[in-house]
């Protein structure tokens, strides 16, 4: 019996060692608008693969600069196509690894219930204190917001009320804390499982702004990282796409 117990301990230890030996880590730089969806996807991928996903969320522009200066990321999920395209041109990614993982949607949102009645009326009548939007020089969701304002003929009318965030995450914070009455945010920030979580909103028709195509790439340093390649493969799976859709994104 003692011998059996001893052998059992050895077997369990061996299995634990084998599991830790073959498990790998992947460091992912992820655009802030994709935070909630990516947390869900990463958790599911970890459970199914046994690999560890280390997530960093923030401005795509900052990540782009950091990657150019050698930041230790394996994959990059950008909020646009321009930065991944530039990295591809510079030879900083694994060839043919770039793809569109999500197409973003824009919403006008207020943390106040019934403040926005699913249309542009509040924006047009100007009955609000401040309007938050992401800086269009830094964020694609800011570019989309500017296109909507221009299309509605409200650029100059609302300009004095603008409060610009460095990225869409900061823009969301301006509205969620009540510092601004309303703001242009990513639909994914206010939606979960197909429903708006709180406040009131206008989900802006996609024909009022250019498509927000968000691309992912496998960076050069991850050429031999099976976990990184596996994560990007998983991002294209039906399971991941179901999560992506539940946050208001579209996929190709």
C-alpha positions as CSV (number, residue, x, y, z in Angstrom):
1,X,0.0,0.0,0.0
2,X,2.8,2.4,0.9
3,X,4.5,1.6,-2.4
4,X,1.2,2.3,-4.3
5,X,0.8,5.6,-2.5
6,X,4.4,6.5,-3.3
7,X,4.0,5.7,-7.0
8,X,0.8,7.7,-7.1
9,X,2.5,10.7,-5.8
10,X,5.3,10.4,-8.4
11,X,2.7,10.0,-11.1
12,X,0.7,13.1,-10.1
13,X,3.9,15.1,-9.7
14,X,5.0,14.0,-13.2
15,X,1.7,15.0,-14.7
16,X,1.8,18.4,-13.0
17,X,5.3,18.9,-14.2
18,X,4.4,17.9,-17.8
19,X,1.4,20.2,-17.8
20,X,3.5,23.2,-16.7
21,X,6.3,22.3,-19.1
22,X,4.0,22.4,-22.2
23,X,1.9,25.3,-21.1
24,X,3.0,28.6,-22.7
25,X,2.4,32.3,-22.2
26,X,1.2,34.8,-24.7
27,X,1.5,38.6,-24.1
28,X,-1.3,40.4,-25.9
29,X,-1.5,44.2,-26.5
30,X,-5.2,44.9,-26.9
31,X,-7.1,48.1,-27.9
32,X,-9.1,49.4,-25.0
33,X,-12.5,49.2,-26.8
34,X,-12.1,45.4,-26.9
35,X,-11.4,45.0,-23.2
36,X,-14.5,43.2,-22.0
37,X,-14.7,40.9,-25.0
38,X,-11.0,40.0,-24.9
39,X,-11.2,39.1,-21.2
40,X,-14.0,36.7,-21.9
41,X,-12.1,35.2,-24.9
42,X,-8.8,34.9,-23.1
43,X,-10.5,33.1,-20.2
44,X,-12.1,30.6,-22.5
45,X,-8.9,30.1,-24.4
46,X,-6.9,29.5,-21.2
47,X,-9.5,26.9,-20.0
48,X,-9.4,25.0,-23.3
49,X,-5.7,25.3,-24.1
50,X,-4.0,25.3,-20.7
51,X,-1.9,28.3,-21.9
52,X,-1.6,31.6,-20.0
53,X,-2.8,34.9,-21.6
54,X,-1.3,38.1,-20.2
55,X,-3.4,41.1,-21.4
56,X,-2.4,44.7,-21.6
57,X,-5.2,47.2,-22.6
58,X,-4.7,50.8,-23.8
59,X,-4.3,53.1,-26.8
60,X,-3.5,51.5,-30.1
61,X,-1.2,54.4,-30.8
62,X,0.8,53.9,-27.7
63,X,1.1,50.2,-28.3
64,X,2.2,50.9,-31.8
65,X,5.0,53.1,-30.6
66,X,6.0,50.6,-27.9
67,X,6.1,47.7,-30.4
68,X,8.4,49.8,-32.6
69,X,10.7,50.3,-29.7
70,X,10.9,46.6,-28.8
71,X,8.0,46.1,-26.3
72,X,7.7,42.4,-25.4
73,X,4.3,41.7,-26.9
74,X,3.5,38.6,-28.9
75,X,0.2,39.7,-30.5
76,X,-1.3,43.1,-31.2
77,X,-5.1,43.7,-31.5
78,X,-5.4,47.2,-32.8
79,X,-8.5,49.5,-32.9
80,X,-7.8,50.1,-36.6
81,X,-6.1,48.7,-39.7
82,X,-3.5,51.4,-40.2
83,X,-1.1,50.5,-37.4
84,X,-1.0,46.8,-38.1
85,X,-0.6,47.6,-41.8
86,X,2.4,49.9,-40.9
87,X,3.9,47.1,-38.8
88,X,3.5,44.7,-41.7
89,X,5.2,47.1,-44.1
90,X,8.0,47.5,-41.7
91,X,8.5,43.7,-41.5
92,X,7.6,43.7,-37.8
93,X,5.0,40.9,-38.0
94,X,4.9,37.3,-39.2
95,X,3.9,37.4,-42.9
96,X,0.2,36.7,-43.6
97,X,-0.8,36.9,-40.0
98,X,-2.8,40.1,-40.3
99,X,-6.6,39.8,-40.3
100,X,-9.7,41.7,-39.2
101,X,-10.9,40.3,-35.9
102,X,-13.8,42.7,-35.3
103,X,-15.7,45.6,-36.9
104,X,-16.6,48.1,-34.3
105,X,-19.8,50.0,-33.8
106,X,-20.4,53.5,-32.5
107,X,-23.0,54.7,-30.0
108,X,-24.0,58.0,-28.5
109,X,-24.4,57.2,-24.8
110,X,-25.5,58.8,-21.5
111,X,-25.2,57.3,-18.1
112,X,-28.6,58.9,-17.3
113,X,-31.7,56.8,-18.0
114,X,-34.0,58.3,-20.7
115,X,-31.6,61.1,-21.5
116,X,-31.2,59.9,-25.1
117,X,-34.2,58.5,-26.9
118,X,-32.4,56.2,-29.4
119,X,-32.0,59.1,-31.9
120,X,-30.0,62.3,-32.5
121,X,-32.6,64.6,-31.0
122,X,-30.6,65.5,-27.8
123,X,-27.5,66.1,-29.9
124,X,-29.3,68.4,-32.3
125,X,-31.2,70.5,-29.7
126,X,-28.0,71.1,-27.7
127,X,-29.6,70.4,-24.4
128,X,-26.5,68.9,-22.7
129,X,-23.5,70.2,-20.8
130,X,-20.6,68.5,-22.5
131,X,-20.0,66.0,-25.3
132,X,-17.2,63.4,-24.9
133,X,-15.4,62.0,-27.9
134,X,-12.1,60.3,-28.5
135,X,-9.4,62.4,-30.1
136,X,-9.7,61.7,-33.9
137,X,-5.9,62.1,-34.2
138,X,-5.4,59.2,-32.0
139,X,-8.5,57.0,-32.1
140,X,-10.6,55.5,-34.9
141,X,-13.7,55.9,-32.8
142,X,-13.0,59.6,-32.7
143,X,-12.7,59.7,-36.4
144,X,-16.1,58.0,-36.7
145,X,-17.6,60.4,-34.2
146,X,-16.4,63.4,-36.3
147,X,-17.9,61.8,-39.4
148,X,-21.3,61.5,-37.6
149,X,-21.2,65.2,-36.4
150,X,-20.2,66.3,-39.9
151,X,-23.0,64.3,-41.5
152,X,-25.6,65.8,-39.1
153,X,-24.2,69.3,-39.7
154,X,-23.4,69.7,-36.0
155,X,-19.6,70.0,-36.0
156,X,-19.4,73.8,-35.3
157,X,-22.6,73.8,-33.3
158,X,-21.3,71.4,-30.7
159,X,-17.5,72.2,-30.9
160,X,-17.6,74.4,-27.8
161,X,-18.9,71.5,-25.7
162,X,-16.4,68.9,-26.8
163,X,-14.3,67.0,-24.2
164,X,-11.7,64.8,-25.9
165,X,-10.4,61.6,-24.5
166,X,-7.0,60.2,-25.4
167,X,-8.7,56.9,-26.3
168,X,-12.2,55.5,-26.2
169,X,-11.7,54.1,-22.7
170,X,-11.1,57.6,-21.3
171,X,-14.0,58.9,-23.3
172,X,-16.2,56.3,-21.7
173,X,-15.0,57.3,-18.3
174,X,-16.0,61.0,-18.9
175,X,-19.6,59.9,-19.5
176,X,-19.9,57.1,-16.9
177,X,-18.7,59.4,-14.1
178,X,-21.2,62.1,-15.2
179,X,-18.5,64.6,-16.1
180,X,-20.2,64.9,-19.5
181,X,-23.9,64.4,-20.1
182,X,-23.3,62.2,-23.2
183,X,-20.6,61.0,-25.5
184,X,-19.6,58.9,-28.5
185,X,-18.4,55.5,-27.2
186,X,-17.8,52.1,-28.6
187,X,-21.0,50.0,-28.5
188,X,-19.0,47.2,-26.9
189,X,-18.4,49.4,-23.8
190,X,-22.1,49.6,-23.0
191,X,-23.4,46.3,-24.3
192,X,-23.2,42.8,-22.8
193,X,-25.0,39.7,-24.2
194,X,-26.8,41.8,-26.7
195,X,-28.3,44.4,-24.3
196,X,-27.3,47.9,-23.2
197,X,-26.2,47.6,-19.6
198,X,-27.2,51.0,-18.3
199,X,-28.1,54.5,-19.1
200,X,-29.6,55.5,-22.5
201,X,-28.2,55.4,-26.0
202,X,-28.5,55.9,-29.7
203,X,-26.9,53.0,-31.6
204,X,-25.7,55.0,-34.6
205,X,-26.5,53.5,-38.0
206,X,-23.3,52.1,-39.6
207,X,-23.9,54.0,-42.8
208,X,-23.2,57.3,-41.0
209,X,-19.5,56.6,-40.5
210,X,-16.7,54.6,-42.2
211,X,-16.3,51.0,-41.1
212,X,-14.1,50.6,-38.0
213,X,-12.1,47.5,-39.0
214,X,-9.9,46.3,-36.2
215,X,-6.9,44.1,-37.2
216,X,-4.8,41.7,-35.3
217,X,-1.2,40.6,-36.0
218,X,1.3,38.1,-34.8
219,X,4.5,40.0,-34.0
220,X,8.0,38.8,-35.1
221,X,9.1,37.8,-31.6
222,X,6.3,35.2,-31.4
223,X,7.4,33.2,-34.4
224,X,8.0,30.2,-32.2
225,X,5.3,30.8,-29.7
226,X,2.5,28.2,-30.2
227,X,0.3,29.9,-27.5
228,X,0.3,33.2,-29.5
229,X,-0.5,31.5,-32.7
230,X,-3.2,29.5,-30.9
231,X,-4.8,32.6,-29.5
232,X,-5.1,34.2,-32.9
233,X,-6.5,31.0,-34.3
234,X,-9.0,30.9,-31.4
235,X,-10.0,34.5,-32.1
236,X,-11.3,33.4,-35.5
237,X,-13.2,30.4,-34.0
238,X,-17.0,30.3,-33.8
239,X,-16.8,30.3,-30.0
240,X,-14.8,33.6,-30.0
241,X,-17.0,35.1,-32.7
242,X,-20.1,34.5,-30.6
243,X,-18.5,36.4,-27.7
244,X,-17.5,39.2,-30.1
245,X,-21.0,39.5,-31.5
246,X,-22.5,39.7,-28.0
247,X,-20.6,42.9,-27.4
248,X,-22.0,44.6,-30.5
249,X,-19.2,44.0,-32.9
250,X,-19.5,42.4,-36.4
251,X,-17.1,39.9,-38.0
252,X,-16.3,39.1,-41.5
